[in-house]
Amino acid sequence: MKTDLSKFDNGWYHPGRPVIVRALWFLVNGLFFINPVLPFSGLKIILLRLFGARIGRQVVIKPGVNIKYPWRLQIGDHCWIGEKVWIDNLADVKIGNHVCLSQGAFLLTGNHNYKKPAFDLMTGEITLEDGVWIGAKSIVCPGVICYSHAVLSAGSVATKRLEAYGVYQGNPAIKIRERCASDSLESPAR
């Protein structure tokens, strides 16, 4: 089957806000989030809430973070969003409490169906339950749930659910061991 992008049509997809709100967010995202100069989390959290995100207490958002649509984002308490994290949330992204997204992590809620000539857009929610750690430069794909305290090692790609307390590595990520109870007492390197 040949791809024919002249037939591509994602007119069915609606991002959830009017064009003017999306345009304003695009500007705010570029000035205050993607811009690596602003290190302060407090202002970023206020801006995210103004655009409809649900953000918990004591959330750290480092410089260079890119968020597609804040109104499709929920972050629990005591979370760490590292430098250059990209939350490409065409669908909802739900992040529990005490979650760490290390530098360059990519949460990807959209993809394309290569089996269709029009390369149709496909979306799927991402859920990261409490205590999950997504390692540096890792990718979480559409529709993935990372259950309580799962770990995705640096540079890995989660294409399917990650079991609770499992440590995953590779592309596609496979379970390599269990996370010990004592592991959760130590703070992961950021």
N, C-alpha and C positions, 0 to 999 in steps of 0.2 A: 504494500500500500504506500502510495506517495503522499507526502505532506503537501497541502495546498493552502498556504497562509492567506490567500485572497478570500477564502471562505471562513476565516477565523471570525468569530462573533461571540463575545462574552457579554452581550447586552442583557442577558439574564442576571448578571451579577450586579448587586447593589451594595456599595461600601457602608451604607447606613447613615450617611449624613449628606446634606446638600453640597453642591459644588463649591459654594462660597466658604463653607466651613472646612472642607478638604483643602482648599487653596490657602486659607489662613493657617491651618495646621502645617501644611507644607513649608510655609515661611517660618513659623515658630520652631518646627523640627530642625530646620537648617541653621537657624540662629542660635538656639539654646541647647540642642541635643547633639546633632552631628558635629557641630563646631567643637573642636577639642580644647578651646580656651576656657570654657566655663566649667569649673570643677564642682560647683555647689549643687548638692542634691535638692535642697529645700525649694528653690525656685522651680526646678524641673518638676518636682512633685505637685506643686501648686498648678503649674501649667497643664500637666497631665489630667489632674482632677477637673480643671476648667473645661477640658475637652471631653470629659466623660469617663476617664479611666477610674477604676476603683483601686486605690493604693493604700496599703496598710501603714503601720507605724514603723519608724526607723528603717526605712528603705534607703539604700545607697545606690545612686545612679551615677556612674563614672562618665567622663567625657567621651565623646565620639559615638554615643549610642544612637541608633536609628530605629524609630518606631513608626510603622506604616499608619495605623489608625488607633489612637488612644482609646476611643470609645469601644473598642473590641479587646481591651486589655484589663486584666484583673491581677493584682500583685498583693500577696499577703504581707504579714509583718516580718521584719528583720531579714529582708532579702538583699542580695548583692547583685547588681547588674554591672558587669565589668566593662572596661574600655572596649569600644568598637563592637559591642553586641548589636545584632540586627534582629529586631522582632518584626518580621514581615507578615503581619497578621491580617490577611484577607478574611480569615475566619477568627473566631474567638480564641484567645490565649489566656489560660487560667494558671496562675503561678501561686502555689501554696506558701506557707510560712517557712522561713529559714532556708530558702532556696538560693543557690549560688549559680549564676551564669557567668562563667569565666570569660576572659578576654577573647573577643572575636567569635563567640558562640552565635549560631544562626538558628532562629526558630522560624521555620518555613511552613506556612499554612496553605500555600498554593503550588500547583504543579500543572503540567499539561499532559493530556492523553495522547501519547505518540501513536496509539493504535487507530486514531481517527484522523482522516485527511485534514480536517480543519484545526487540529491541534488544540482541541477543546480545553478550556480552563477547568481544573478540578480543585476543590478546596476541602480542608478538613481541620477541625479544631485540634489544638494541642493543650494537654493538661500536664502540669508538673506538680505532683503532690508534695506535701511537706518534706523538707530535708533533702530534696533532690539536688545533685550537683552535676551541672553540665560543664564539662571541661573545655579548656581553651580550644578555639577553632573547630568545635564540634557542631554537627548539624542535627536538628530534630525535624523530621519530615512531617507532612500533613497527616492528621489523624492519630498521631502517637500519644499515648499516655505513659508517663514515667511515674510509676507507683512509688509510694513512700520510701524515701532515703535511697533511691536508686542512684547509681553513679554512671555517667557516660564519660569515658576517658578522653583525654585531649586528642583532637583530630579524628574522632569517630563519627559515624553516621547512624542515627537511630531511625530505622525504617518501620519498626514494629514496636509494640509495647515493651517496656522494661519492667521486669518484676520487682517487687518491693525488696530492698536491701541487696539487689544484684549489682555487680560491677560489670560494666559492658565495655568492649573495646573492638575497634576495627570498622571496616566498611564492606558489607553492612555489619553493624555492631552485634557481637555475640557475647553471651554471658561467660565471663572468665573465672568468677568466684563470687562468694557471698561477702557482703560487707559485714564485718563483725560488729557486735554491740559496742566494743571499745573504740571502733573507728568513728562512730558518731559523736564521741566525746571530744574528739580533736577537731580543731578548726581547719578546713581545707585551705591550702595555699591559694592565694588570689594573685 
